[in-house]
Amino acid sequence: MANLKLYTKDLWRYRYLLQNLITRDFKLKYRRSVLGVAWSVLNPLLMCVVMYAIFTSIFANMKGGNIENFAVFLLIGQLLFNFFRESTTMAMESVLKNAPLLRKVYIPKYIFPLEKVCFGLVNCLFSFVALLVVMLFTRTPLYGTFLLCLYPLVTLFIFCLGIGLFLSATYVFFRDVMHMWEVFCTALSYGSAIFYDAEQMTGIVYYIIHLNPLYWYITAFRSCALWGEGLTPVMIAVCGGCALFSLAVGLFMFKRTQDRFVLYM
C-alpha cells in the first residue's frame, strides 16, 4: 500500500512530463507522414479490408466458418491486439532508449514504460474511429452495452502496463528479449481468436485459447460492442484478475531491478 501511494505521488508530480512525452511521441510518429493522424484510421481500415478478403475466402467453404458481421468482429480483434503488441514493444525499449536522460537528471524510471503504454492507448483510441466507420458501413446496431467496452479496454491497459514494466526491466539485462518477444507475439496472435470463433475449436486447442488473457479482453469487448450482451461475471473476473496480476508482477520486477539499470545501460 505504501509503495502504491509513493507511485501515485510520483505520477502526480511528473504528470506534465508524462504529458509532454506522449505529445513528443505523437508528433514524431506523424512528423513525416503526409496523411498524419488520418493514417491511424486508414491503416486499420486497409488491414481490415485485406484480412476480410482473405479470410472470408478461406472460410467460405468451411462448415461453420461464416461469422456474422465478420468485418466488425475482425477489426475489434485486430485493434486490441495491435494495442497490446505496440504498447508492450515500445515499453520494453523505453528505459534503455532514455538512458542518456536518466544519467543526467532524476526521473522515476517507470515513467517511460508508462508513457509508452499511454501513447499506445491514444493511438488505439484514434483507431476506434475506423471501428465506428465499419460499424456504420455494415449497419451494425449500436447497443447500450457499448459503454461497457470501457472495462475491457481499461483492464487491457493495466495488463499491458504490467507486461511493459516486466519487459522493460528484463530488456535492460537481456537484449535478446526483443527477438523472443516478436516471435511470441506472432504466435500469440494466432491464439487470440482475432479472425476465427474460438467456440468452434475443439480438444486441447479450445482450452489453450481460453488460457490466453487477450482472448478474454477481445471477447469481452466484442460482447459489449458487437453482440450487445454485456459482460459476464467470468469476463469481469478474468479481465480484472489478469490485469492486477500482471501489474503486480511487473511492478515487483521493475522495483527489484531498477537500481541496477545504470550498470547495464
Steps between C-alpha positions, in 0.01 A plus 500: 500500500788735587663431164174568318468837676859583406439414134182708500682796654782478244253463216318817603832684541620403152163521323615787277810306397280203415274723293794657316654160424172374352468818292861464380448138392176594326672776301799279415280219373313722253776754427580367153157358424300675229175360638594577860254388765265376227738208452393369843154456349597393149757241608257274694236552231732387222629207706142401576412504129797278415437253784126500433556407134746224592315337786152519351637312200662240726196454723242509220504124439561399863215367708418754769768730365268793431500753785218754516621856441850371442647842410424648844595172669838506325573869556436482876746216537753674279484835686529355849781263410690777321466715812647221710788428264587863429483624860696213653768509229551875540500470880765229482752734333398816686741492795805415291420763237479769769825396670680831418222698666492273805875551553457878517183560702288308746179371348308198628595232250151353481381824337642388166320160469184670628530773237537247218191306610305828527618595152387161372159560655472840330576338164245230572231757582566680171473165321155445650376756247562227242288263707210747507531549123482124439208465740310772313589352163383151602195643682601339827257595779646726766396334825481670838760251620757681282590717800605186687788464251685735731558216749690260270690795351612637839591157635691427178690826554597387852593157366724657234659727759593204718644311203682815385661555840615139512640508146673835544682375809595174330614670179759709684684180598417275203474663156389173340163544669400724208536220245328244722212741563445552127473125447275463805263775379473334159406170663265679740313666215387158375376405846299815567196422280552810288366355175313189613241397755671319788178317585535302177829353620514162669737298713815644652499799262176622657651497849827662390311791343295549816821521705608801294410827681479691171222269386293614800565870443406473134194284572382733777529799266310315225232397745434866585553668161397235248259259666331730753525236772705697753755349735463165671638441853773280346609779265509752783700268724750383235564846350536666838699215654750478213547878505572514873729195490694641205540839669612342829764284328616788281537742791678239711749419223558865414549616858732212582735563205483875426795591725727283283387647167783753493758219497363360172405814312 
